């Protein structure tokens, strides 16, 4: 049993759980869901802390009566569970803020797809019941990290979904010299290159022809974006591998998109991408299955032919 799980059980025995709520302030329909969460946790006498920007939005702009134990900013929270209120983008931002803390993450979907944030607003009480009855499992999802030699990454360098190396201008492709564990692989002539975890395999990589990768597979996928050559296809490698990239561009700079957060870097900067030393723990309820989620949310395998 991990130290984190031991901490959760001790907290439950004492009758008090601590929750941090991180939300998306740009969706009106989240109001009902967040009030349902707060009402449930109030009945359980839980300690609830809320991201300051989300708290200010709910109280100042939506004029809701939100009672919490405190508010926090950035990474300054120490709780038993984190609840993400929004879509998959909000979930990724919450995961970024959890980072190496190891805090289990629950995603309440008030967005559209909800592949990562898979708890519907109508399922809030059921999902939280599972927490209090210990009737859930923690699913470990790998994270990748980017380092840029000679340059600093302004934001968080860790990604749960993917890191994409992309051109900045609309005219010319970029050249991405790629090596795996020091061995030269290929130079991609393309609009970009996506390095995806299994979690991110159903996102940007999939839209560019990459494969669906089941979580805990222990692999990463390199998927080119609009490659110049028809001979270039996605390739799957071990997540223990170290990926080294060097980019050439006519505009002399390029973008590194880290779970959608863009960083501008200079041409010639050597990039190193590898698995992070920690994983993100996602709470999964009984009956929630990955392949069922694929069929329901992604319409995977659906036959739309008329009878």
C-alpha positions, 0 to 999 in steps of 0.5 A: 500500500502506498503512503498516499493510500495510507494517508487517505484511509487514515483521513477517512477513519477520522471522518474528514476528507480534504478536497481541492476544487479547480474549475473552468470559469468559462462554462455557465452550466458548471454552476449546478454541478459545483453546487451539487459537489459543495452540498454533498461535501458539506453534508460529509463535513469535508474540508473544501478548498477552491482555486482562487480564480474559480472562487472569484468567478463563482462569487463575484460574477455568478453571485453564488453563495460558496462556502469553503475552508479556504482558497489557494493559488497555483500549486499551494494546496495539500489535500486528499483529492482534487476535483476538476470541474470542466472539460478535458482541458480543465482536467489537464490543467488540474493534472499539471497543478497536481504534478508530483504531489500524487493527489488522486484526481476526479474529473467532473465533466461540464464540457463537451467530450469528457474523455478524461473528465468522465463523471457527469454532473448527474453522477456527482453524488455516486462518484463521491459515494465511491470515495467515501466507501473506498469503492474505487481504484486509482489508475496511474497515467504516465507523464512526459517532460521536455528540457530545452538546452540553453533555454528555459521553459517558462511554464510547466514542462510536464505533459499528461497528454502530449508535447507537440513541436510545431511550426509558427508560420503558415508557409514553410514546414520545419525540419525535426532531426530526431534521435532515440536513446542517442541513435538517429531515427529520421529527420521529419519534414513536416508541420510538426511532431507530436510525442504522445503518452497513452493518455494523449493518444486519443487526442491530437495524435489520433487526429493526425493518424496516430494509434490508440494506446491503452493506458499503462502500456509503457510506450510513447508514440511519435506522430508527424503533423502533415509530413512531406513524405508518404513514407513517414508514419507514426512510430511507437517506442518504449517510454523508457527511451530518451527522445532528442530533437533539433529543429530547423525553421525558416522563421528561425523559431518554433513552438513547443506545445505542452498539453496545449500550453505554447512556448516559443523556442529558437531554431537549433535548440536541442530538446530532450523529451522523456518520461517524468519521474512521477505519474498522475493518479486518476480516480476510476469508479466501479463499472468504468471501463476504458474500451467502453469509454472509447465506444461511448465517447469516441464512437470507436467501432460505430457502424453508421451504415443504414440498414 
